[in-house]
């Protein structure tokens, strides 16, 4: 087929899928050529007042400008962002909502935004507000307000967490532009996005969008970083650009370049800490935001007092700009307080200040793990949310929730010292008024703690696949063999990689698959013994990828090392297991696990652990009915959303052997607090009352 004919067919195919978007773009380009506005400024042309919309045009009776102005740009270079944003925003809306609804939303949003901006300027213009008076004399062209309205409406159809991110980006953009730039177009964008966000859920209700979910730890961190970054950007913009926006200059702003530089350095350091969930960075940000909020309240009180006693507080004095800045600091302060559980990673300095005999940092813990070896969950001890209690050549990794210190897995160190390490760990907890326990401990640790009078209850089963003699033969392996055969026929290939060394675009695919999985659950991501992509990026962790012929990742698994006492890796533990939501290769998980087993077998590994699914367990015969009921209720509540028990049953396809995993505790009286602490450990971003409410439903 000739290239010209192929291009025509492709253009027609795009038009059939997106007729409204392509037609409007084509008219824009034709109008630009016919009017010469593609290479000459339209606002300098004599015909510009006859086609541009705005308050002057409406006062003169030119209401048709609502339709004519959408196909032009003020300056030639404006065509690139105008056409590009229209294709992106309206094209997406048309793809998700259909042509008629997308066209109605875009046109309706444009008309509403333009008229609302004109009405606003008509009402507020006057000698006391120079910006409003000046802006009321301006005209504008373009379809950007309608495109942004369509984007705001269509954002309701996005899956979490992208719904929150897109809406946050839209809100930050329009508010920043309206306050600190303040052109007529910026005012129209503000009204358009506000209308789209308000009406979006109702307009898209018939499409049955994914239910909204609470922000995850990563989302809370990104939200705090976004607000703080916005404050830093506005400081730079307002320093180098004139303060001619709607709110004027900032009250009392006499900052010089050195002050600006110091402020930016400190802000970037705090942003870096918040991005990693650092507790110390959170404290710094809370203090700084709190001071700004207090100053804002003080100025507000003084302004009211001045007004009461006959003083004059006007726009020219910069009070509105100051108030807008303080509102952003207030927003940051609230985000930090509400999302405080996302910022619990202890700082290295805090760890180093602790007594050397009872505390260790992550490098020390990693060195001890490689020296003495550990169990199938021991690598999780190196995750950043953990603290470390050290006793001699051993340590216990733990997290503290609800006054309970939850030890993760088994103590790392010489096996003969386990009982002594547990005793010392309990003594440290007593000094701190904490309740001690060990979660997902093996039989040896439970027995060692039993010597001290501790008790146990089984909470999970570790699923182990021995590799030396592994062969996928026999009827029981039919599903696994079928997955391997289908992969070959569909061009699916397997790679075992170190994710941190892969290209950025591939890591982005893995993140998208994982975040889509989290967003589908209508609950925040779980933590504690469940890692994510951040943990998979550790250079010690191996990652299995299933890729199709186009290089698109169809599924991903991550494997945590299990060390022997000589520092060698004797096995691997499955952590992340995700598949593409819309992937065409259905048995991708079976394919990934089987291929990983064969890869590790060829390297001489002794076993792989498919890990113990949380809250999926065999009941023990211990007298722990209270905790049994709590774990059963929590497991049943989360099963429809997370499928832990279904996952536990799925692992039977690989003919594993089972080893029990225990919760080890001192006293039955501690069980209610331990149950609450475990709930918070796995669901740190979800209030307990919400878990109870979901259980009732």
N, C-alpha and C positions, 0 to 999 in steps of 0.2 A: 504494500500500500504506500503511495507517495506520502512524503512527510506533510505536505500541505493538507491533504485529505485527512490524515490522522489527526492533525492539529484541530481541524474543523470538527471532527467527530468528538474529540476530547472536550472542546469548548461547548458543543451541544449537550454532552453528557453532564457537564457542570451546570449548564443552564437548566436542564431538566431536574436536577437535584435541588438547586438553589435559584429558582427563577427570579425572586424578588431581589436578592442580593446582586446577582449578575446584571440584571436590567438597570438597577440604580447606578451601579458602577459604570456601566457602558454609557448611560446618559450623562454622568458626571464628566467622563472623558470627552464625549462629543461636544458638550457645552463648553468645556475648557478650550478645545480646539477652535470651535466656532467663534468664541468671544475673545480668543487670544489670551485668556487669563492663565493658560498653562505657561506662558513665558512673560506676561506682563501683569503687574499688580492690579487686581480687579478693583480695589478700593480707590485707585487713582482714575478710573474710567468715568466718563460722564454719565453712563447708564447705571452706575452702581447704586445710587439712591432708589432707583426704580425696581431693583430686584432684591435688595438687602432688607432683612427684617430688623426690627428694633422699635423702641418707643417712638422715635421721630416718624418712622414709616406708618405706624398705626395711627398716630395723631393726624397724619396727612391723609388717612383713609386708604393707604396701600396695603390692604389685608392680603392681597394675593402674594405678597412677598413671603408669606409663610410657606408657600409651595415653590416659588421660583428660587429662593435663596439657598435651598438645600443642595443644589447641583454645582455650586461654585466654592472657591477658596479665596481668602483675602489676598494671600501672596502665592506665587507659583510654587514655592517649596512646601506650602501647606498641603498641596495635593497628596504628597506621599503619606504623611501621617493620617490625613482624612480618609483617603481611599483604603489604606492598610487597616486602620481601625474599623472601618465599616465592614470590610470583608471578614475580619476576625470576629467582631462582636455580633454583627447581624447574621453573618453566615452561620455561626454557631447556634444562634437563637433559631434560625430557620431550620437548621438540621434537627434540632431537638424538639421544637414546638410546631413545626409545619409552616408553610408559606403564609397562610392567611393570618394566623395568630402573630407570627413574627412581624409581618407587615403592619398589622394593627398596632402592636406594641411600639414599633419603631416610629411610625407616623404619629401616633397618639402621644408618645413620650416627647417627640420633637415639639409638637404644638403646645403641650402643657408646659414644657420647660421654657420655651420662648415667651409665651404669654405670662407665665408666672414671674419671670425675670422682669418683663416690662411693667407689670402691675406693681411689683415690689419697688422698682425705681420710681414709678409715678407717685407712690405713697410716701417715700422717704426722702426724695430729693429736696434740697433746700440750702440756704446759706450756711447752716451749721454743719453740713456734711459735704465737704468739697468733692470727695470721691463719688458720692451718689449723684451730685449735680453734673459732674463731668461724664460719668458713665451713661447717664440718661440721654446724652446727646449722641451716643455712638450707635452704629448699625453693625450687624454681623451677618455672615453667610456660613453655610456648611451644615452637614447632617450629623455632627458629632454628638449633640445632645440626645438625639434619637437613638444613635448607636449605643451610647453609654446606658440609656434607659433599657434597651434590649438586653445588654449584658447583665444589668442588675436583675432584671426579671428572670433571665435564663439561668442565673447563678443558683436559683432555688432548685434546679434539676441536677446540679452537680452532686457527686458523692462526697460525703465527709472523708477526709478533712479539707478537700479542695473548695467546698462551698464556703467555709469560713475564710480561707485564704483569699479567694477571689473577692469576696465581699469586703474583707479588711483592706485589700489593695485599692478597691474602688473608693471606699470611704476616705482613706488616707489621702488619695490623690485629689479628690474633689474638695475636701476641706482645706488641705494645704494650699491648693491653687486659689481657692476663693478668698482665703484670709490673707495670704502673703503676696499674691499677684493681683487678683481682683479684676480681671478683664470681664467684659460682657459675656464672652463665651464661658469663662469659669463660673460665673453666676448661673448661667443656663445649665451647665453640667451638674452643678450642685442640686438644682431643683429636679433635674432628670433622674439622677441616681437615687435621690431620696424617694421619689415617686416609685421608681422601679423596685427598690428594696422593700417598700411598704406593700406594694401590690403584688409582688412576685409570688409569694406563697399561695395567695388566693387564685391568681391567674393560672398557675401551673398545677393546681390541686388535682385536676383530672388525669394528669400524667403519672400520678402515684409516685412522687419523688421519694428517695431514700429518707428514712427518718433522721431527724437531727440528732447528733451525738454530742456529748460533752467534750470540750477540748482535751486532748491528750497532753501528757507532760511536754512533748515536743511542741505542741501548739501553744501552750502557755509560755514556753520559753521564746518562741518566735514572736508571739504577741508582745511580750515585754521588750524584746529587742527592737521590734518595729516601731513602737512608740518612742523609745529612747533614741533610736536612729533618726526618727522624724524630728525630734527636738534638736539633735545635732545639726541636721541639714538646714533647718530653719535658722539656726544661729549663723551658719555660713552665708545663707542666701541674704538674710537681712543685714549682714555686715557689709557685703560687697554691692548690694543693689539698693536703690533708693526706697525709702519707706513710703510708697505712694499707694498702698493697698487700701482696702475699705476701712481698716482699723487704724491706719496711720502708724507713726513710730511707736516704739516701746517706751513706756514710762521710765524715766531715769536711766536710759540705756547709754552709757558712756564707755563701753567696752573697747579696749584697744586690741591690736593684733596679737600681742603676747598673751593677754587674757583669753582670747579666742583659742589660741593654740593650746594652752594648758587645759582649757575646758574640753577641747576635742580629744586630747590624749587620754585624759581621765575617763571621758565618756566611752571611748573605744575600748579601754581596758575593762570597764564594767560590762560593756556589750559582749566582749569575748567571754567573760565569766558567766554571764547570764545565758549565753548560747549553750554552754556546757552544763548548765544547772548548778553552778557553784554557789554554795551557801554564803560564802564571804561576799561575793559580788552582789548577791541578793540583799544582804544587810547594808552595804554601801548605797545601793540604789534606793532602798527604803528610807534610809536616813536623808539622802539628798532630796528625794521626792517629798518626804515629809516636811523638810525645811521650806521648800518652795510652796507647798500647800499652806503652811502656817503663815508665811509672808503674804501670800495671796489673800488669806482671810483677814490678816491685819490691815492690809491696804484697803480691802473692801469695807471694813468697819470704819476706818479713817475717812474714806470717801463719803460714806453715809453721814458721818458726823459733820463733815465740811458742808455737805448739801443741806443738812438740817439747820446749820447756823448761818446760812446765806452765802456760802462759798460757791464758786463756779467750777464744776468738773465737766470739761468738754472733751470732744473727740481729739482735739489738737493736743491735749495734754498726754495722750498716749494711754489712758486708762483702758480702753477697749482692747488694744493689742496686748497689754499686760494681762488683762483678764483671760484672753484666749490662750496665752502661753501657760497661765496658771491652771487653766482647765485641762491642758494636755498633761501637766505634771500631776494633776489630780487623777486623771485617767491612768497614768503609769502607776501611781500609788495604789489605786484600787486593784489593778491587774496583778501587782506584786503580792498584795495581801490575799486576794482570792485564790491565786494560783501558787501559793507559797509551797505547796507540796511538790511542785515541779523543780524546786531549787534546794535539793537536800544533799547534793554531792559535797562531802567535806573537803575543805582546803588542805593542801599539803602542809601548810604552815601550822595549822591546828593539830595535825597528826604529829608533826615533829616536836611540838611543844609538850606532848604527852610524855610520860615516863617511859624510858626505853624498855624497861622490863615488862611492861604491860601493853604497849602499843607497837604497831608496826605500820609501815606504809605499803603501798602496792608493790613497788619494786622488791622490797624485802619479802613480801608474801609470795611473789612470783618465784623468787630465788629459792625459798624454802619449799614451795610446791615442787619445783623441778628437782630439788635435792632429795626429798623424802617420798615423792609420789603422792597420789591421792585417789579418791574415788571418782565415780562417773560425773558427779556434780561439782568437783573441787575447782574446776576452772571458773565456775561462776563466782567463786570467792574473790576473783581479781576484778570484778565489775566495779565501777566507780562509786555506786551508791553504798557500798559496804564500808564498815569500820572493822578494825582488827584488834583482837585481844591476843597478846603474845604471852606465852609461858614457856621459858626455856627455848627449846628447839621446835616448839609447836605453836600453832595459832588457831584461833576460831574467827571466822568471818561472820559478822552479824549486822543486823539492822534493828533499829529501835522504833517501835510503834506502840502507842497507847501504854507506855510504861513497861513494855516487854522487850527484852533483848532476844531476838530470834536468831539463833545460830544457824547458819546455812550449811546443811550437810554435815559431814564428819570433820572433826579437828584434823588439821594437816600437821603431820610430824611423825615421830616414831610410834609404832602401834602400841608399844609397851607403856607409853605415857598417856594414853587416852583418858583413863580414869582420873589422873592427876590434873590434866588439862580441864576436864569438865568441872572438877572441884574448884579449881582456881577461877574459872569463868564464872561459876556461881557466886564465889566470894566477891569478885569484882562487881557483879550485878547487885549484890546485897549492899555494898558500899554506896552504890548509885541509886538505891531504892528501885531497882528494876526487877522484873520477873524473868528468870532465865529459862530458855528452852532450846532444843535443837530440832530443826525441821528437816525431814528427808534424810535422816541418819540411817546407816546400814545396821546389820545385825551385830557386828563387833562393837560399834559405838553404843548401841542400846544395851548390850551386855555389860560394857564397862560402866555406863551410868547406873545400871541396875545394882552394881556393887556398892554404890553410894546411896541406895534406897530410892533412886529415881524410877519412874514408871514410863510405859510406852503405849502408843496406839498406832496401828498401821494407817498410813495416809495415802500411800501409792504403791505401785509395783514397778520396779525397774525392769525394762524389757531388753534383754541382752541377746545378741546374735553372734555366735562363735564363728570366726572366719577361717581358721586353718583348713577345715574339711567342708566348707560351704560349697554346695552345688545345687543349682536350681532344677532339681530333678524330682519327678514324682507328681502325683495329682495335687498335692497340697501347694505346689509352687506354680500352678497353672496360671493364676492371675499375674504373677510376676513375669513369667515367660511371655505371656501375651503382651504385656506392656513393653518389654524389650523388643519383641518382634514388630509391634505397631510403630514403635519409634523409628526403626530402620526403614519401614515402608513410607512413613510420612516425612522423612528427612530430618528427624529430630536427633541432634547430637548432644553428647555429654562432655562437659569439661569440669575438672576439679581445679580450682584456682584459689589464689589469695586475693580476696576482693579489693583490698587496699591498693593492690598493684594494677588493677584493671583501669581501663579508660573511664573518663568521667561519664560519658553517655551510658555506658553499661551500668555503672553504679546508680545512675538516675533511674534506669528501668527497674532495678531491684527495689529502690526506694518506693517507686510508684506502685509496684505490685504489693509491697508490704503495707503501705499506707491505705491502699484501696481495701485490703483485707481488714485492717483495723477499723476503717470507716464503715464497713458493712455490718459491724457488730452492734451498732447503736449503743456501745459502751466504750469507755476509754480503754486504751491499751493496758494490758496487765504487765506486772513487773515481777520482781523478786527472783523466781527461778525461770522466768521466761524472758529471753533476750530479744533483740530486734536487729535492725540493720546496723546501728551504731556498734553493737557488740560484734557483729559479723565482720566489721572493718578492721578488727584487731589483726595484726600480721600473724599471730600464732594460730588463728582460726582458719579452717579450710572451708571453702564454699563450693557446692556442686551446682552447676548451671545446666539447664536444658534449653537449647537454642534451636530455633527452626532454621530453614535454609536462608532466610532473610536476616539472620542475626538477631531476631527478636527473642527475648527471654520468655519462655513459657512457664518456667518454674524455678525455684531456688531452694536449696537446703544449706544450712550452715552446720559445721561440725566442730565441737570443742575438744581440745586435746585432753587425753587422760594419761598422766605421766606415771612411769614406773620409778622406783627408788634410785635408779642409775641415771635419771634425767632423760631417758628415751620415752617416746610416746608409744604406749602399749595398746591404746584403743582410742576411739572417738565417740563423742556423745552428740546426738542430734539435738539441735536447738531450733533455729528458724526453719519453718517448713511452709512455703507459700506457693500458690499457683496463680497464674493470670486469670482474672475473673472471666474474661471473654476468650480464653485460649481455646484453640481447636483440638489440642491433644489432651484428651480427658485423663488417661492414666499417667499423668506426668509425675505424680508423687511416687507411685510404685516404681516408675522408671528411674527416678532420681535416687531413691534409697537403694535399689538393686545395683545400679551403676556405681554408687559410692561404695557399697560393700565390696564389689569386685576391685575397685581402685585401691581401697585400703588393704584388701587381701594381698594384692600384688606387691604392696610395700612392706608386708610382714607384720601388720597389725594383728593382735590376738582376737579382738572383738569390736563390735560397735554396740553402743547403747542407744536404743530408740527412745530413751528417757522415760520417766514416769509421768504420765499425764496428771496434772494437779487435780485433786478432788475426785480422781477416779481410782478406786482402791477396793481391795477385798477387806471385809470387816474382820476385825480381830475378836478375840474372846475376852478382852480386858474389860474391866468395870468402868467404862468411860462413856456411858450412854449420852451424857450431855454434849460432849464434843462430837460424838458420832452423829447425833441429830443435827448439830450445827453444820458439820461438814457435808452431810447428806443434803440438807436444805440449800446450802450455798452451791453445791454441785448441781442440784436439780434446777436451781434458778438460772445458773449460767449456761447450762447445757444447750438450750435452744440457740444461744448466741455464740458460744465458743466451742461447743461440741467436744469437750474433753473426754467424755465417756465413749462417744462414738470414735474418737481418735484412738483411745485405748483398745477398742475392739478392732479397729483397722490394722493395728500393728500385729495382730495374730496372723496376718498373711505371710509374715516372715518367720514363722515358727520359732519365736524367741523362747528363751528360758526366763523365768521370773525370779526376782529377788525382792523381798519386801523392803519398804522404806518407811521409817517410823518418825512420829513426833515423840520426842523424849522430854519429859517434864518432871518436876519435883513433887507437886501436890495437886490433887483434884480441885482444890479451892482456886488454883490459878487458871483453870480451864476457861472460865468465861472471858477473862482478860486476854488469854492466848487466842481464843476464837476471834475476838475483835481485832487483835493485832494482825492475825493472819489475813483477815479480810482487808485490812488497810494495806498490808504488804502487797497483796496481789492486785488490789484496786485502789491505789493511792489517791486517785483523783475523783473518786466517787464517794459521797457521804454515805454513812451506814444506813441512814433512814431511807435513802434511795434504793439500796439493796433490799431492805425489808419490804419496801413498796413493790418492787419488782417481784419479790417472792409471793406477795399476796395475789398478783395478777397472773 
